Amino acid sequence: MGVNKNTIVTILAIIGGIVVLGWVLRLTFALLGPIIVIGLGVVIYLALTGNKRIGGPK
C-alpha cells in the first residue's frame, strides 16, 4: 500500500505542477499585451516630455 500511496502522491504532484504552470502561462500571456502597451506608452511619454525636463536649464 505504501508504494501505491507514493505513486498517487507523485502523480497528483505532477498534475498539480502542470496545472499551476498552465495558469501561470495563461496569466503571463494575458497580462503580456497590456504590459507591452503600457511600457510603450511610458517610453513614448518619457521621450516626448523627458527632453524638456533634461534640457530645461539649457
Phi and psi in degrees as GROMACS dihedral restraints (atoms count N, CA, C in turn):
[ dihedral_restraints ]
;  ai    aj    ak    al  type     phi  dphi    fc
    3     4     5     6     1   -60.0    20    10
    4     5     6     7     1   -41.9    20    10
    6     7     8     9     1   -63.8    20    10
    7     8     9    10     1   -41.1    20    10
    9    10    11    12     1   -62.9    20    10
   10    11    12    13     1   -42.4    20    10
   12    13    14    15     1   -62.4    20    10
   13    14    15    16     1   -45.3    20    10
   15    16    17    18     1   -61.6    20    10
   16    17    18    19     1   -42.1    20    10
   18    19    20    21     1   -63.0    20    10
   19    20    21    22     1   -44.2    20    10
   21    22    23    24     1   -63.4    20    10
   22    23    24    25     1   -44.5    20    10
   24    25    26    27     1   -61.5    20    10
   25    26    27    28     1   -43.3    20    10
   27    28    29    30     1   -62.1    20    10
   28    29    30    31     1   -45.6    20    10
   30    31    32    33     1   -62.4    20    10
   31    32    33    34     1   -44.8    20    10
   33    34    35    36     1   -62.5    20    10
   34    35    36    37     1   -39.1    20    10
   36    37    38    39     1   -64.3    20    10
   37    38    39    40     1   -42.4    20    10
   39    40    41    42     1   -64.2    20    10
   40    41    42    43     1   -46.3    20    10
   42    43    44    45     1   -61.6    20    10
   43    44    45    46     1   -44.5    20    10
   45    46    47    48     1   -60.0    20    10
   46    47    48    49     1   -43.0    20    10
   48    49    50    51     1   -62.0    20    10
   49    50    51    52     1   -42.5    20    10
   51    52    53    54     1   -64.2    20    10
   52    53    54    55     1   -42.6    20    10
   54    55    56    57     1   -62.8    20    10
   55    56    57    58     1   -45.5    20    10
   57    58    59    60     1   -62.2    20    10
   58    59    60    61     1   -44.9    20    10
   60    61    62    63     1   -60.7    20    10
   61    62    63    64     1   -41.1    20    10
   63    64    65    66     1   -60.6    20    10
   64    65    66    67     1   -45.0    20    10
   66    67    68    69     1   -65.2    20    10
   67    68    69    70     1   -41.9    20    10
   69    70    71    72     1   -61.1    20    10
   70    71    72    73     1   -44.3    20    10
   72    73    74    75     1   -64.0    20    10
   73    74    75    76     1   -42.0    20    10
   75    76    77    78     1   -61.0    20    10
   76    77    78    79     1   -47.1    20    10
   78    79    80    81     1   -63.4    20    10
   79    80    81    82     1   -41.1    20    10
   81    82    83    84     1   -61.2    20    10
   82    83    84    85     1   -48.6    20    10
   84    85    86    87     1   -67.5    20    10
   85    86    87    88     1   -35.8    20    10
   87    88    89    90     1   -67.1    20    10
   88    89    90    91     1   -36.1    20    10
   90    91    92    93     1   -90.4    20    10
   91    92    93    94     1   -15.6    20    10
   93    94    95    96     1   -62.3    20    10
   94    95    96    97     1   -45.2    20    10
   96    97    98    99     1   -57.3    20    10
   97    98    99   100     1   -58.6    20    10
   99   100   101   102     1   -57.0    20    10
  100   101   102   103     1   -39.1    20    10
  102   103   104   105     1   -62.8    20    10
  103   104   105   106     1   -43.1    20    10
  105   106   107   108     1   -63.7    20    10
  106   107   108   109     1   -45.0    20    10
  108   109   110   111     1   -61.6    20    10
  109   110   111   112     1   -46.8    20    10
  111   112   113   114     1   -63.3    20    10
  112   113   114   115     1   -42.3    20    10
  114   115   116   117     1   -60.4    20    10
  115   116   117   118     1   -46.0    20    10
  117   118   119   120     1   -62.0    20    10
  118   119   120   121     1   -42.1    20    10
  120   121   122   123     1   -60.0    20    10
  121   122   123   124     1   -44.3    20    10
  123   124   125   126     1   -64.5    20    10
  124   125   126   127     1   -43.3    20    10
  126   127   128   129     1   -61.7    20    10
  127   128   129   130     1   -45.5    20    10
  129   130   131   132     1   -63.6    20    10
  130   131   132   133     1   -43.0    20    10
  132   133   134   135     1   -61.3    20    10
  133   134   135   136     1   -44.3    20    10
  135   136   137   138     1   -66.7    20    10
  136   137   138   139     1   -36.0    20    10
  138   139   140   141     1   -65.6    20    10
  139   140   141   142     1   -37.6    20    10
  141   142   143   144     1   -79.3    20    10
  142   143   144   145     1   -41.5    20    10
  144   145   146   147     1   -98.0    20    10
  145   146   147   148     1   -24.6    20    10
  147   148   149   150     1   -65.1    20    10
  148   149   150   151     1   -33.9    20    10
  150   151   152   153     1   -61.6    20    10
  151   152   153   154     1   -40.5    20    10
  153   154   155   156     1   -65.9    20    10
  154   155   156   157     1   -42.5    20    10
  156   157   158   159     1   -66.3    20    10
  157   158   159   160     1   -44.7    20    10
  159   160   161   162     1   -70.4    20    10
  160   161   162   163     1   -43.7    20    10
  162   163   164   165     1   -95.4    20    10
  163   164   165   166     1    13.0    20    10
  165   166   167   168     1   -59.6    20    10
  166   167   168   169     1   -53.9    20    10
  168   169   170   171     1   -60.8    20    10
  169   170   171   172     1   -30.7    20    10
